Amino acid sequence: MTSSKANRTANPDLPNWRGVFPAVTTQFHQDNSVDIAGTNAVIGGLIRDGVHGLVLMGTVGENNSLSAQEKRAILTAAVKAVDKRVPIITGVSELTTSTAAQFAKDAEELGVDGLMVLPAMVYSPTEAELETHFKTVAKATSVPIMLYNNPASYKISIPIDMVVRLSNIANIVCIKEAAEDTRRITDLINALDDSMIVFAGLDDMAFEALALGAKGWVSGLTNAFPKESVAIYELMQQGDYASALEIYRWFMPLLHLDSQPDLVQSIKLAEQIMGRGSERVRMPRMILRGARRKEVIAIVEDARNALPSLSAKSA
C-alpha cells in the first residue's frame, strides 16, 4: 500500500451513519411481481426491532432482478413508509455507468439518504475504469455515497490508494468493506484517517471489523434476527465485548450463510422461518431444495431454539 494521507483533504460533512444497516430483502407475490406492501412490512419490522438504517436493493435485495420501473416504485414506497425514522441507502447496481448515474439522479429525487454504489455489473473493469465509474456516478448526484468493495462477488477489489483518492470527492463518504481479510479494515482506517466511514460488509467478519474500528455493519442475516444483530453492535459500543462475543458465537453458523453463493435464498428462507418475510426469489435464483434446504433449515432452527437472552445482557 502506497497511499499518502497528505494527498487527501478532510471531509467535514460525513453523515452520521452508525450501527446495523440490514441489506433488506425485496418481497415478491406468488406471481413473482414485486410485493411493495410486503417489502414495507419487512422494513417496518426491522425499524421496530431497532436497526439504525436500511440498505435497499443491494445484493440481498435482488437489485439486478428488478426492472428500472420496479426499483423506482420500491424506493418511492419505502421513503414514504420510513418517513425519515432511519437513513435509507439504495444500491446502485447497473450494467453501464450511464444507467448507474441516471438511477443515482432519480434516487436522489425520490428522497433517499444515500447510495451504495457497486462496480458496473458483468464487465470486469480496469482500475482506471472502476475509478471513473465511481466518479461519474458521484458527479451525477449530491447524495452521500457508500462504495461497495466485494472482490469475491464482483471480481475486482477497490485498491486502498483509489479509496483515498475518492475520499476527496465531497459526497463519497463511506465504504462497505467485504474483502475476506480483516487486515484491510485497519489499512483502510489508517489510510483514510476519518475522512470516510468504514462499514463491515460480511456478516461472519462483523465482530472483528467493529472491534477494529468499523462504524457500522451492512448485514444480511439481520433480516431474520435483527434484535440479536443490534445487540452485538450496542454491547460493543458499551464496551461489553464479552457479551457481544457470546451472541456472535451463537450467531456464527447463520452468519456464514452470508458468504455463500446462495446467500439470498438462504437469508430469505431464514426470514420466512422466523415469520418476517417470504423466501420467494426471482430467477436465475431458485428457492433452496433438497439437502441444502434441509441444512439451512436446521441451522436456522438450531439458532431459534437457542436464542440468547438479550435482556439479561443489556441490563
Sequence and secondary structure as in RCSB ss.txt:
>XXXX:A:sequence
MTSSKANRTANPDLPNWRGVFPAVTTQFHQDNSVDIAGTNAVIGGLIRDGVHGLVLMGTVGENNSLSAQEKRAIL
TAAVKAVDKRVPIITGVSELTTSTAAQFAKDAEELGVDGLMVLPAMVYSPTEAELETHFKTVAKATSVPIMLYNN
PASYKISIPIDMVVRLSNIANIVCIKEAAEDTRRITDLINALDDSMIVFAGLDDMAFEALALGAKGWVSGLTNAF
PKESVAIYELMQQGDYASALEIYRWFMPLLHLDSQPDLVQSIKLAEQIMGRGSERVRMPRMILRGARRKEVIAIV
EDARNALPSLSAKSA
>XXXX:A:secstr
    GGG    TT     EEEEB    B TTS B HHHHHHHHHHHHHTT S EEESSTTTTGGGS HHHHHHHH
HHHHHHHTTSS EEEEE  SSHHHHHHHHHHHHHHT SEEEE   SSS   HHHHHHHHHHHHHT  S EEEEE 
HHHHS    HHHHHHHTTSTTEEEEEE  S THHHHHHHHHHTTSSEEEE  GGGHHHHHHTT  EEEESGGGT 
HHHHHHHHHHHHTT HHHHHHHHHHHHHHHGGGGSTTHHHHHHHHHHHTTSS     TT     HHHHHHHHHHH
HHHHTT   HHHHH 
